[in-house]
Amino acid sequence: MTEKSKKIINEIADVIIENKKYLTKLDSAIGDGDHGINMTKGFKKVKEKMEAKDYENNKELIKTVAMTLISTVGGASGPLYGTAFLNISKIIPDADFDLESIIEIGETAVAGIQKRGKAEAGEKTMLDTIIPAVDALKESKKNGDSVEEALQQCKIKAEEGMKATIDMQATKGRASYLGKRSIGHQDPGATSSYLMIKTVVEELY
């Protein structure tokens, strides 16, 4: 199972690296203009660490991802994504992921980001992508959907959440300094979160 998780993390890293310029362009409009640069730096380091070692279990692997992002990604993104992965490392199973465990992973990531970033949905952050994605999974579980159907809905809601940040006014982070001028721009953190969720969904099913 660790090999499958390594493959997913590698794919996430590749997608982030491929979108370096896009994420940086988004961040240039409302932030420091370094989101793509910082995230690429962090995930390149993650790939290096994973290639250099065999991991006994998912917990050890995901904890390595977390600590690498915290130590190498600048700005708010490193601590936020790092905390999310650190939380996930504490509960991630080594068996195949069922809908229950995927929901728990999502909820745990949200809890970590909220605790670290003191943010809620609607504030033009990565949570505006992640919370709708997790809510979609929970709704699918309630409806008795298959894991595949649940993941597809999760991806759809994550994309909708990302796009919804365009019309939001930022109240957190560097973008909040712009006030109403932050409206009309897609949030870079919400975008990198969507890229990660999309990749996970496509790798799982």
ABEGO torsion letter per residue (X at the ends): XAAAAAAAAAAAAAAAAAAAAAAAAAAAAABAGAAAAAAAAAAAAAAAAAAABBBABAAAAAAAAAAAAAAABBEAAAAAAAAAAAAAAAABBABBBBAAAAAAAAAAAAAAAAAAAGBBBGAGBAAAAAAAAAAAAAAAAAAGBBAAAAAAAAAAAAAAAAAAAAABBBABEAAAAAEAAABGBBBAAAAAAAAAAAAAAAAAX
